[in-house]
Amino acid sequence: MAQVLEFKLPDLGEGLTEAEIVRWLVEVGDVVAVDQPVVEVETAKAMVEVPCPYGGVVTARFGAEGAELPVGAPLLTVAVGETADGRPVGDGSGAGTDGAKDGASGREPAAEGSGNVLVGYGTSEAPARRRRVHPTAPVVNGRPRAPEPVRETRADTPQAAPSTPAGRAAPADGPVPVISPLVRRLARQNGLDLRKLTGSGPDGLILRADVEHALRAAGTQDRPDTTKAGPAPATAAPASVTRVPLKGIRGAVADKLSRSRNEIPDATCWVDADATELMRTRAAMNAAGGPKISVLALLARICTAALARFPELNSSVDTEAREIVRYADVHLGFAAQTERGLVVPVVRDAHTRDAESLTAEFARLTEAAREGTLTPAQLTGGTFTLNNYGVFGVDGSTPIINHPEAAMLGVGRIVPKPWVHEGELAVRQVVQLSLTFDHRVCDGGTAGGFLRHVADCVEQPAVLLRTL
């Protein structure tokens, strides 16, 4: 007898709680193999292909392309096992990590399978889920019926009051049915008790729209009643307004930058440097043959040398433990502007790489960023960030620290400017360098020493020979 197993959106890691369906890779009725990618989703980190842990026939898909689903929401259902005439519909080796039941017999399938994993992360038996938000497929006339599709709820969509019969209020002493930490933070910042809300999501899940509806209702009650004074005068319709949802990468960037400003007491120092010798050194290296060396790679090499002398800036702050965490390895992030927004890929172990290796890694990660194929692992774990905003034709900036890191070096454009060189006025290639740092990890003396060392290496690349 065939079993209909429900595959839910897996935990994509790195604290991600939702994903947007970009493109379905299978249709209803298609036969899928274990770990075959079935859907492409976009998270706040990157676009990834999600493989199905079951082998069989796709019987239902949930969510249209463009819809956002929370972690734990059904993605699709797959019939595995054998049909009534004994024909196999799947190998059944991916029997559920979510404990889906046989609709006819009510038996639990085997606990084997690949688990809810992502492509490239390996397959193994997945651990049991800590919570179940969506019910398993119901049984009608002895046959399993696919669950209802997940409703997409947007913050800017008018809704009825959340006290609908389908919703369920949170128990007074039980856990609050909230998945997204953004929803919890929104309620906490506005003093809203989530236990008093009735979620409109599946199985009583409290959505962001429920919180915003409650806040709007509270704001309406606080306003004075002006209906007795007569109808309000007619006002002209507002000018054309475009609302852009803060979701995906844009939403993640907004949350991270806001958290950085709220939590980190940052300060910025800057200095102008004569980059003429650095540009001549690069030209000489490229003229010697072999792969071309990028300016960004030379600046990265200078950064790793400076961090070796000032390790206080290669750190983060553990606020709960009230400790500064210093890292021995330098995982260098660099800002990359893409059509999907600003991303910060991370070059692992940048301190062990030479200029040629850094150039190749920057090129590889930049291309992946433009194609939207960066994995969450390639976008996290940085310990220091290099931001070359000079490519936008600007001279200076005060960068916002990439939370939870402790510092970021900003580099402006390199342009010819009047400069006093060896006691005479000359035209030199000048660049402005700016360092934004977490004042909790060091004082101005350390930050100034780091920035001065960077400037010295830019002006006299031979200084780097001391650390080679």
DOTIPA-629239 format. One record per residue (C-alpha): residue in three letters; residue number from 1; x, y, z. Coordinates in steps of 0.5 Angstrom, whole numbers, plus 500, padded with zeros to 3 digits. Layout:
(ala NUM (X Y Z))
...
% end
This chain:
(met 1 (500 500 500))
(ala 2 (503 507 498))
(gln 3 (504 512 503))
(val 4 (503 519 503))
(leu 5 (509 523 506))
(glu 6 (509 530 507))
(phe 7 (516 534 506))
(lys 8 (516 540 510))
(leu 9 (521 546 509))
(pro 10 (527 544 513))
(asp 11 (531 549 518))
(leu 12 (536 552 513))
(gly 13 (540 554 519))
(glu 14 (544 561 521))
(gly 15 (537 563 525))
(leu 16 (533 563 518))
(thr 17 (526 562 520))
(glu 18 (522 563 513))
(ala 19 (524 563 505))
(glu 20 (521 565 499))
(ile 21 (519 560 493))
(val 22 (523 562 487))
(arg 23 (522 556 482))
(trp 24 (519 549 483))
(leu 25 (523 544 480))
(val 26 (518 539 479))
(glu 27 (511 538 478))
(val 28 (505 534 481))
(gly 29 (505 527 478))
(asp 30 (513 527 477))
(val 31 (517 522 480))
(val 32 (523 524 484))
(ala 33 (529 520 487))
(val 34 (531 521 494))
(asp 35 (535 528 495))
(gln 36 (533 530 488))
(pro 37 (532 538 488))
(val 38 (525 540 488))
(val 39 (524 547 489))
(glu 40 (529 553 489))
(val 41 (528 558 495))
(glu 42 (531 565 497))
(thr 43 (532 566 504))
(ala 44 (535 572 507))
(lys 45 (542 569 506))
(ala 46 (542 566 499))
(met 47 (538 562 494))
(val 48 (539 555 495))
(glu 49 (536 548 492))
(val 50 (532 544 497))
(pro 51 (532 537 496))
(cys 52 (527 532 498))
(pro 53 (528 526 503))
(tyr 54 (523 522 500))
(gly 55 (523 518 493))
(gly 56 (516 517 490))
(val 57 (511 521 486))
(val 58 (509 528 488))
(thr 59 (502 528 489))
(ala 60 (501 536 492))
(arg 61 (505 542 492))
(phe 62 (504 548 497))
(gly 63 (505 555 496))
(ala 64 (506 559 489))
(glu 65 (512 562 486))
(gly 66 (513 568 490))
(ala 67 (510 566 496))
(glu 68 (514 566 503))
(leu 69 (513 560 508))
(pro 70 (516 559 515))
(val 71 (520 553 517))
(gly 72 (516 547 518))
(ala 73 (511 549 513))
(pro 74 (509 543 508))
(leu 75 (513 544 501))
(leu 76 (510 538 498))
(thr 77 (507 531 499))
(val 78 (510 525 496))
(ala 79 (507 518 495))
(val 80 (512 512 497))
(gly 81 (511 505 497))
(glu 82 (507 501 492))
(thr 83 (500 502 489))
(ala 84 (494 497 490))
(asp 85 (497 493 484))
(gly 86 (503 492 487))
(arg 87 (507 497 483))
(pro 88 (512 501 486))
(val 89 (512 509 486))
(gly 90 (518 510 490))
(asp 91 (523 507 494))
(gly 92 (521 509 501))
(ser 93 (528 510 503))
(gly 94 (527 517 506))
(ala 95 (521 515 510))
(gly 96 (520 521 514))
(thr 97 (524 525 519))
(asp 98 (517 529 521))
(gly 99 (514 523 523))
(ala 100 (508 523 517))
(lys 101 (503 517 518))
(asp 102 (500 512 513))
(gly 103 (494 515 512))
(ala 104 (490 508 511))
(ser 105 (493 504 517))
(gly 106 (496 510 521))
(arg 107 (503 507 522))
(glu 108 (509 510 523))
(pro 109 (514 509 517))
(ala 110 (521 507 518))
(ala 111 (525 513 521))
(glu 112 (530 512 515))
(gly 113 (532 517 510))
(ser 114 (536 522 508))
(gly 115 (533 527 513))
(asn 116 (531 535 511))
(val 117 (538 537 508))
(leu 118 (540 542 503))
(val 119 (544 540 497))
(gly 120 (552 539 499))
(tyr 121 (551 539 506))
(gly 122 (551 531 506))
(thr 123 (545 526 508))
(ser 124 (544 523 515))
(glu 125 (538 521 519))
(ala 126 (535 528 521))
(pro 127 (533 529 529))
(ala 128 (526 529 531))
(arg 129 (523 536 530))
(arg 130 (522 540 537))
(arg 131 (515 543 535))
(arg 132 (510 541 530))
(val 133 (506 547 527))
(his 134 (502 544 521))
(pro 135 (498 537 522))
(thr 136 (499 531 518))
(ala 137 (495 530 512))
(pro 138 (488 528 514))
(val 139 (484 521 512))
(val 140 (478 521 508))
(asn 141 (474 515 506))
(gly 142 (480 511 508))
(arg 143 (485 515 503))
(pro 144 (490 520 505))
(arg 145 (488 527 503))
(ala 146 (493 533 502))
(pro 147 (493 538 507))
(glu 148 (490 545 505))
(pro 149 (495 550 502))
(val 150 (499 555 506))
(arg 151 (496 562 506))
(glu 152 (501 567 505))
(thr 153 (500 573 509))
(arg 154 (503 580 508))
(ala 155 (504 586 513))
(asp 156 (501 590 508))
(thr 157 (495 586 506))
(pro 158 (488 588 510))
(gln 159 (486 583 514))
(ala 160 (480 581 519))
(ala 161 (481 581 526))
(pro 162 (485 575 528))
(ser 163 (480 572 533))
(thr 164 (477 568 527))
(pro 165 (474 561 528))
(ala 166 (480 558 525))
(gly 167 (485 561 530))
(arg 168 (487 559 537))
(ala 169 (489 563 542))
(ala 170 (496 561 546))
(pro 171 (495 558 552))
(ala 172 (496 562 559))
(asp 173 (502 557 561))
(gly 174 (504 554 554))
(pro 175 (509 556 549))
(val 176 (507 562 545))
(pro 177 (506 559 537))
(val 178 (511 564 534))
(ile 179 (516 562 529))
(ser 180 (519 568 527))
(pro 181 (524 572 532))
(leu 182 (522 578 528))
(val 183 (515 578 530))
(arg 184 (517 577 538))
(arg 185 (522 583 537))
(leu 186 (516 587 534))
(ala 187 (511 585 540))
(arg 188 (517 586 545))
(gln 189 (519 593 542))
(asn 190 (511 595 543))
(gly 191 (510 592 549))
(leu 192 (505 587 546))
(asp 193 (503 581 550))
(leu 194 (503 575 545))
(arg 195 (499 571 549))
(lys 196 (493 575 548))
(leu 197 (493 574 541))
(thr 198 (490 569 537))
(gly 199 (494 567 531))
(ser 200 (491 567 524))
(gly 201 (497 562 521))
(pro 202 (496 555 520))
(asp 203 (495 551 527))
(gly 204 (494 558 531))
(leu 205 (501 561 529))
(ile 206 (502 568 530))
(leu 207 (504 572 524))
(arg 208 (507 579 523))
(ala 209 (501 581 520))
(asp 210 (497 579 527))
(val 211 (502 583 531))
(glu 212 (501 589 526))
(his 213 (493 589 526))
(ala 214 (493 589 534))
(leu 215 (498 595 534))
(arg 216 (494 598 529))
(ala 217 (487 597 533))
(ala 218 (491 599 539))
(gly 219 (493 606 536))
(thr 220 (485 607 534))
(gln 221 (483 606 541))
(asp 222 (488 611 543))
(arg 223 (485 616 538))
(pro 224 (480 621 540))
(asp 225 (473 620 538))
(thr 226 (472 626 532))
(thr 227 (465 623 529))
(lys 228 (461 627 534))
(ala 229 (464 633 531))
(gly 230 (461 632 524))
(pro 231 (464 628 518))
(ala 232 (472 629 516))
(pro 233 (473 634 511))
(ala 234 (474 630 504))
(thr 235 (482 630 503))
(ala 236 (485 629 496))
(ala 237 (488 622 495))
(pro 238 (495 621 497))
(ala 239 (500 622 491))
(ser 240 (502 615 488))
(val 241 (506 611 493))
(thr 242 (510 605 492))
(arg 243 (511 600 498))
(val 244 (517 595 498))
(pro 245 (517 590 503))
(leu 246 (523 589 507))
(lys 247 (524 582 506))
(gly 248 (529 577 503))
(ile 249 (536 580 503))
(arg 250 (534 587 503))
(gly 251 (530 585 510))
(ala 252 (536 582 513))
(val 253 (541 587 511))
(ala 254 (536 592 515))
(asp 255 (535 588 521))
(lys 256 (543 587 521))
(leu 257 (544 594 520))
(ser 258 (539 596 525))
(arg 259 (542 591 530))
(ser 260 (549 594 529))
(arg 261 (547 601 531))
(asn 262 (543 599 537))
(glu 263 (548 594 540))
(ile 264 (555 597 538))
(pro 265 (558 603 541))
(asp 266 (562 605 534))
(ala 267 (567 610 533))
(thr 268 (570 612 526))
(cys 269 (577 615 524))
(trp 270 (580 616 518))
(val 271 (586 618 514))
(asp 272 (588 620 507))
(ala 273 (594 616 504))
(asp 274 (598 616 498))
(ala 275 (597 610 494))
(thr 276 (602 612 488))
(glu 277 (607 606 490))
(leu 278 (602 601 492))
(met 279 (599 602 484))
(arg 280 (606 602 482))
(thr 281 (607 595 485))
(arg 282 (601 592 483))
(ala 283 (603 594 476))
(ala 284 (610 591 477))
(met 285 (607 585 479))
(asn 286 (602 584 473))
(ala 287 (607 586 468))
(ala 288 (611 580 471))
(gly 289 (606 575 468))
(gly 290 (601 570 471))
(pro 291 (594 571 474))
(lys 292 (593 579 475))
(ile 293 (593 581 482))
(ser 294 (587 586 484))
(val 295 (587 592 488))
(leu 296 (582 589 493))
(ala 297 (587 583 494))
(leu 298 (593 587 496))
(leu 299 (588 591 501))
(ala 300 (586 585 504))
(arg 301 (593 582 505))
(ile 302 (595 589 508))
(cys 303 (589 588 513))
(thr 304 (591 581 515))
(ala 305 (598 584 516))
(ala 306 (595 589 520))
(leu 307 (590 585 524))
(ala 308 (596 580 526))
(arg 309 (599 587 530))
(phe 310 (592 589 532))
(pro 311 (588 583 534))
(glu 312 (584 586 538))
(leu 313 (580 588 532))
(asn 314 (579 581 530))
(ser 315 (574 580 535))
(ser 316 (567 580 537))
(val 317 (563 582 544))
(asp 318 (559 576 547))
(thr 319 (554 581 551))
(glu 320 (551 575 555))
(ala 321 (557 573 558))
(arg 322 (560 580 558))
(glu 323 (567 578 554))
(ile 324 (571 580 548))
(val 325 (572 574 544))
(arg 326 (578 574 540))
(tyr 327 (579 570 534))
(ala 328 (586 567 532))
(asp 329 (584 566 524))
(val 330 (582 572 520))
(his 331 (575 570 516))
(leu 332 (575 576 511))
(gly 333 (568 579 509))
(phe 334 (568 584 503))
(ala 335 (562 588 501))
(ala 336 (559 586 494))
(gln 337 (553 590 491))
(thr 338 (549 585 487))
(glu 339 (542 586 483))
(arg 340 (539 583 489))
(gly 341 (542 587 494))
(leu 342 (548 588 498))
(val 343 (551 581 501))
(val 344 (558 580 504))
(pro 345 (561 574 502))
(val 346 (567 571 507))
(val 347 (574 569 505))
(arg 348 (576 563 510))
(asp 349 (583 563 513))
(ala 350 (585 570 509))
(his 351 (591 570 513))
(thr 352 (594 564 510))
(arg 353 (593 567 503))
(asp 354 (597 570 498))
(ala 355 (595 576 494))
(glu 356 (594 571 488))
(ser 357 (590 566 492))
(leu 358 (586 572 495))
(thr 359 (585 575 488))
(ala 360 (582 568 485))
(glu 361 (577 567 491))
(phe 362 (575 574 491))
(ala 363 (573 573 484))
(arg 364 (570 567 485))
(leu 365 (565 569 491))
(thr 366 (563 575 487))
(glu 367 (561 571 481))
(ala 368 (557 567 486))
(ala 369 (554 573 489))
(arg 370 (552 576 482))
(glu 371 (549 569 480))
(gly 372 (545 568 487))
(thr 373 (548 562 488))
(leu 374 (552 563 495))
(thr 375 (550 559 500))
(pro 376 (549 561 507))
(ala 377 (556 558 510))
(gln 378 (559 563 505))
(leu 379 (555 569 508))
(thr 380 (557 568 515))
(gly 381 (562 567 520))
(gly 382 (566 573 518))
(thr 383 (571 576 523))
(phe 384 (573 583 520))
(thr 385 (570 586 513))
(leu 386 (573 590 508))
(asn 387 (569 595 504))
(asn 388 (571 598 498))
(tyr 389 (566 603 496))
(gly 390 (571 607 492))
(val 391 (568 603 486))
(phe 392 (562 607 487))
(gly 393 (566 613 485))
(val 394 (566 616 492))
(asp 395 (572 618 497))
(gly 396 (569 617 504))
(ser 397 (564 614 508))
(thr 398 (563 612 515))
(pro 399 (561 604 515))
(ile 400 (556 601 519))
(ile 401 (560 595 523))
(asn 402 (557 588 520))
(his 403 (554 585 526))
(pro 404 (557 581 530))
(glu 405 (564 583 528))
(ala 406 (568 589 531))
(ala 407 (571 593 526))
(met 408 (570 595 518))
(leu 409 (575 598 514))
(gly 410 (572 603 508))
(val 411 (576 604 502))
(gly 412 (575 610 498))
(arg 413 (576 611 490))
(ile 414 (584 612 488))
(val 415 (584 619 484))
(pro 416 (590 624 483))
(lys 417 (590 629 488))
(pro 418 (595 635 490))
(trp 419 (600 632 495))
(val 420 (606 634 498))
(his 421 (611 629 496))
(glu 422 (619 629 499))
(gly 423 (618 637 500))
(glu 424 (615 638 494))
(leu 425 (608 639 491))
(ala 426 (606 634 486))
(val 427 (600 630 483))
(arg 428 (599 623 487))
(gln 429 (594 617 487))
(val 430 (591 619 494))
(val 431 (586 614 497))
(gln 432 (582 616 504))
(leu 433 (581 610 509))
(ser 434 (576 610 514))
(leu 435 (576 605 520))
(thr 436 (569 604 524))
(phe 437 (571 600 530))
(asp 438 (567 597 536))
(his 439 (569 602 542))
(arg 440 (568 596 547))
(val 441 (574 592 544))
(cys 442 (579 597 544))
(asp 443 (580 605 545))
(gly 444 (582 610 540))
(gly 445 (590 608 541))
(thr 446 (589 601 538))
(ala 447 (584 603 532))
(gly 448 (589 609 530))
(gly 449 (595 604 530))
(phe 450 (591 599 526))
(leu 451 (589 605 521))
(arg 452 (596 608 521))
(his 453 (599 601 519))
(val 454 (594 600 514))
(ala 455 (596 607 511))
(asp 456 (604 606 512))
(cys 457 (603 599 508))
(val 458 (599 603 502))
(glu 459 (604 608 502))
(gln 460 (610 604 502))
(pro 461 (608 597 500))
(ala 462 (615 594 502))
(val 463 (613 595 510))
(leu 464 (609 588 508))
(leu 465 (616 585 507))
(arg 466 (617 585 515))
(thr 467 (611 580 516))
(leu 468 (612 575 510))
% end
